Amino acid sequence: MNADELLIWARGPGFNLALIVFIAGMLLRLIEILSLGRKRDLAEGRGCGAWGGLRTILTRTLPHWTVLMRAPLRILNGYLMHIGLFVVIFLFGPHIDLFKAWFGLSWPNLPSGMVDAMTAVTLLSLVVALILRMNNPVLRLISTGGDYLAWLLTFLPLMTGYLAHNHLLLPYTWMLALHVLSVDLLLVLAPFNKLTHMFGFLLARWYQGYQAGYRGIAS
């Protein structure tokens, strides 16, 4: 199989299969979470659960000052990494073209040079996150293979995309094929490791906030 054939497969059948696994896996995770149910709250409600859920999602988007002061580098680096991922995935012109082809939705893109620079910053941020994890005794102790796998699955698409865009290391077609394959791999494995937090964190925050809001207390 040459580079062109590999790229065609990765973009076509490989991506379609990966997308099916991703959607089915995430739906299965959602069903598992919802099937857990919750105990009936016998206390009389003193507030609005829906507003409490929304408020918790919004307020926990920014870190508490005390948490930020305890580990400023780790917290700020985490925000930088997630903002970078958002920019690279959703504001890069070729990616927007893909979303338009799939869902018929389109929006303005950032200049490719700006996205390229943000990709480099995000890659550096991921490396810093890994170093902080491995050098912190507590984080290192509680880390599992799943944490490092999630890191690798996030790092590979960014690195291969950066190398392909800048025509580095391998011929462009080969590197682009590897980039698409790394995205396929991420989609296949994401529902079965800690990357499920890309959706699960909203449910968790909503539930906690809903319970607190219903009872009339702060979350």
C-alpha positions as CSV (number, residue, x, y, z in Angstrom):
1,M,0.0,0.0,0.0
2,N,1.5,3.3,-1.0
3,A,0.9,6.7,0.6
4,D,-2.0,7.7,-1.6
5,E,-3.8,4.4,-1.0
6,L,-3.2,4.6,2.8
7,L,-4.6,8.2,2.8
8,I,-7.7,7.3,0.8
9,W,-8.4,4.4,3.2
10,A,-7.8,6.4,6.3
11,R,-10.0,9.3,5.1
12,G,-12.7,6.9,3.8
13,P,-13.5,3.5,5.2
14,G,-11.1,3.9,8.2
15,F,-12.6,7.2,9.3
16,N,-16.2,6.0,8.8
17,L,-15.5,2.9,10.9
18,A,-13.8,5.0,13.6
19,L,-16.7,7.5,13.7
20,I,-19.2,4.7,14.1
21,V,-17.3,3.2,17.0
22,F,-16.9,6.7,18.6
23,I,-20.6,7.5,18.4
24,A,-21.8,4.1,19.5
25,G,-19.2,4.0,22.3
26,M,-20.2,7.4,23.6
27,L,-23.8,6.6,23.4
28,L,-23.1,3.4,25.4
29,R,-21.3,5.4,28.0
30,L,-24.2,7.8,28.2
31,I,-26.7,5.0,28.7
32,E,-24.5,3.5,31.4
33,I,-24.4,6.8,33.3
34,L,-28.1,7.4,33.0
35,S,-29.0,3.8,33.9
36,L,-27.3,4.3,37.3
37,G,-30.3,6.4,38.2
38,R,-30.5,8.3,41.5
39,K,-32.2,8.0,44.8
40,R,-35.5,9.9,45.1
41,D,-34.9,13.1,47.0
42,L,-37.6,13.1,49.8
43,A,-36.7,16.6,51.0
44,E,-38.8,19.5,49.7
45,G,-37.1,21.5,47.1
46,R,-35.9,25.0,48.1
47,G,-34.5,26.2,44.8
48,C,-34.3,25.6,41.1
49,G,-32.3,22.5,40.1
50,A,-32.0,23.5,36.5
51,W,-30.5,26.8,37.4
52,G,-28.2,25.2,39.9
53,G,-26.9,22.8,37.2
54,L,-26.2,25.6,34.7
55,R,-24.6,27.8,37.4
56,T,-22.2,25.0,38.4
57,I,-21.2,24.4,34.8
58,L,-20.5,28.1,34.4
59,T,-18.8,28.7,37.7
60,R,-16.5,25.7,37.5
61,T,-15.3,26.8,34.1
62,L,-12.9,29.1,35.9
63,P,-10.7,27.8,38.8
64,H,-11.2,28.8,42.4
65,W,-8.6,31.3,43.5
66,T,-7.3,29.0,46.3
67,V,-6.9,26.1,43.9
68,L,-5.1,28.3,41.4
69,M,-2.6,29.5,44.1
70,R,-1.7,26.0,45.1
71,A,-0.7,24.8,41.7
72,P,-0.7,27.8,39.3
73,L,1.5,26.3,36.6
74,R,-0.6,23.1,36.4
75,I,-3.9,24.9,36.4
76,L,-3.0,27.5,33.8
77,N,-1.2,25.0,31.6
78,G,-4.4,22.9,31.7
79,Y,-6.5,25.8,30.5
80,L,-3.9,26.7,27.8
81,M,-3.9,23.1,26.6
82,H,-7.7,22.8,26.3
83,I,-8.1,26.2,24.6
84,G,-5.4,25.2,22.2
85,L,-7.2,22.0,21.4
86,F,-10.4,23.9,20.8
87,V,-8.6,26.3,18.4
88,V,-6.9,23.6,16.4
89,I,-9.9,21.4,16.1
90,F,-12.6,23.9,15.4
91,L,-11.0,27.0,14.0
92,F,-8.6,25.5,11.4
93,G,-9.9,26.0,7.8
94,P,-9.5,22.4,6.6
95,H,-11.2,21.1,9.7
96,I,-14.1,23.5,9.3
97,D,-14.5,22.2,5.7
98,L,-14.8,18.7,7.1
99,F,-17.5,19.8,9.5
100,K,-19.3,21.5,6.7
101,A,-19.1,18.3,4.6
102,W,-20.5,16.2,7.4
103,F,-23.1,18.4,9.1
104,G,-23.6,21.3,6.7
105,L,-22.3,23.7,9.3
106,S,-19.6,26.3,8.7
107,W,-18.1,29.2,10.6
108,P,-15.1,31.7,10.2
109,N,-11.6,30.2,10.5
110,L,-8.4,31.7,11.9
111,P,-5.4,32.2,9.7
112,S,-3.5,29.0,9.2
113,G,-0.3,30.6,10.6
114,M,-2.1,31.4,13.8
115,V,-3.5,27.9,14.2
116,D,0.0,26.5,13.4
117,A,1.5,28.6,16.2
118,M,-1.3,27.5,18.5
119,T,-0.6,23.9,17.6
120,A,3.0,24.3,18.6
121,V,2.0,25.9,21.9
122,T,-0.5,23.1,22.6
123,L,2.1,20.5,21.9
124,L,4.4,22.2,24.4
125,S,1.6,22.4,26.9
126,L,1.0,18.7,26.6
127,V,4.7,18.0,27.2
128,V,4.6,20.3,30.3
129,A,1.5,18.4,31.6
130,L,3.3,15.1,31.2
131,I,6.4,16.4,33.0
132,L,4.3,17.8,35.9
133,R,2.4,14.5,36.3
134,M,5.6,12.4,36.3
135,N,7.4,14.8,38.8
136,N,4.5,15.2,41.2
137,P,4.6,12.3,43.8
138,V,0.8,12.4,44.3
139,L,-0.1,12.7,40.6
140,R,2.4,10.0,39.7
141,L,1.0,7.6,42.3
142,I,-2.6,8.0,41.2
143,S,-1.9,7.9,37.5
144,T,-2.7,4.8,35.5
145,G,-1.9,3.5,32.1
146,G,-5.2,5.0,31.0
147,D,-3.9,8.5,31.8
148,Y,-0.8,8.1,29.7
149,L,-2.8,6.5,26.9
150,A,-5.2,9.5,26.8
151,W,-2.2,11.8,26.7
152,L,-0.6,9.9,23.8
153,L,-3.9,9.8,21.9
154,T,-4.2,13.5,22.2
155,F,-0.5,14.2,21.4
156,L,-0.3,12.1,18.2
157,P,-2.9,13.9,16.1
158,L,-1.5,17.3,17.0
159,M,2.1,16.3,16.3
160,T,1.4,14.5,13.0
161,G,-0.9,17.4,11.9
162,Y,1.8,19.9,12.7
163,L,4.5,17.9,10.8
164,A,2.2,17.5,7.8
165,H,1.2,21.1,7.7
166,N,4.9,22.2,7.8
167,H,6.1,19.4,5.4
168,L,8.5,18.0,8.0
169,L,10.0,14.6,8.7
170,L,8.2,12.6,5.9
171,P,6.7,13.3,2.5
172,Y,3.5,15.3,2.9
173,T,1.1,12.5,1.8
174,W,2.6,10.0,4.2
175,M,2.5,12.4,7.1
176,L,-1.1,13.4,6.3
177,A,-2.1,9.7,6.2
178,L,-0.5,9.2,9.6
179,H,-2.3,12.2,10.9
180,V,-5.7,10.9,9.8
181,L,-4.9,7.5,11.1
182,S,-4.0,9.0,14.5
183,V,-7.4,10.7,14.5
184,D,-9.1,7.4,13.6
185,L,-7.3,5.7,16.5
186,L,-8.4,8.5,18.9
187,L,-12.0,8.1,17.8
188,V,-11.9,4.3,18.2
189,L,-10.4,4.4,21.7
190,A,-11.8,7.6,23.2
191,P,-15.1,6.0,24.4
192,F,-13.2,3.4,26.3
193,N,-10.7,5.4,28.3
194,K,-10.5,8.7,30.2
195,L,-11.1,10.8,27.2
196,T,-14.8,10.2,27.8
197,H,-14.5,13.2,30.1
198,M,-14.9,15.4,27.0
199,F,-18.6,14.7,27.4
200,G,-18.9,13.2,30.9
201,F,-17.7,16.3,32.7
202,L,-20.8,18.3,31.7
203,L,-23.1,15.6,33.0
204,A,-21.2,15.4,36.3
205,R,-21.2,19.1,36.9
206,W,-24.9,19.4,35.9
207,Y,-25.9,16.6,38.3
208,Q,-24.0,18.1,41.2
209,G,-25.3,21.6,40.5
210,Y,-28.9,20.3,40.0
211,Q,-28.8,18.5,43.4
212,A,-27.4,21.6,45.2
213,G,-29.8,24.0,43.4
214,Y,-32.8,21.9,44.2
215,R,-31.9,21.9,47.9
216,G,-31.1,25.7,47.8
217,I,-27.5,25.4,48.6
218,A,-24.3,26.5,46.7
219,S,-22.4,23.9,44.7
